[in-house]
Amino acid sequence: TSNPQTLKLSNSQTFKLSMKVLFVWPGLTGYMGDCWRALAKHVELKVVVDIRHAMAGGKYDAAEVLKDLDWSDRLPEDWRPDAVFTVGWSNPLCVEAARRNWGPGVKRICCFDMPWRPGLRCFAARFALRRHVRLFDAAYVAGESAARYARWLGFPRVETGLFSIDLRKFSQTFKLSNFQTSKPSNFQTFKPSNFLF
């Protein structure tokens, strides 16, 4: 943090800590629960999970993943976020969140990890998803291939870095591993920085 009122990210962007952030997610993963808990220390956070869709896979325990989070399986009616993060364009709850009139100034961010693949499907998506893409202020994607796809789809702003890893859980293994004694590699020189997600 650069001062008590702001949070400075590694890419030099600064966010107000008084932000209200809503995540509308179609499923559950352990790492997203960890990321949401970390973010909730800095902003007012609500999570909406399509729990029927999430439980269909049965891979994650909702009580464990969503522990200590303010979460629901419905969009809030009486709470106005500053930013709404949704996933993709096929989950009905995410589409509803993207289309909802949250009021003036609310930023909508579409998250996805679909990479660019030359072909008819990616080409046609630009036209098939045009109305949906226009609802968003930005796309937040996993890497450069997905960023290329987001730019092709027409998102006005594209940011990378959607996925993360909780390096604290791996730090002891890293210290004890052969990486410390073997010849230098890009992995050895990797210095983790603070992250939101």
Salt bridges, closest charged atoms under 4 A:
ASP34 OD1 - ARG37 NH2 3.01
ASP34 OD2 - LYS169 NZ 3.00
ASP50 OD1 - ARG52 NH2 3.54
ASP70 OD2 - LYS46 NZ 2.77
GLU77 OE2 - ARG100 NH2 3.16
GLU96 OE2 - ARG100 NH2 3.62
GLU144 OE2 - ARG151 NH2 2.47
GLU159 OE2 - ARG157 NH2 3.03
ASP166 OD2 - ARG168 NH2 2.96
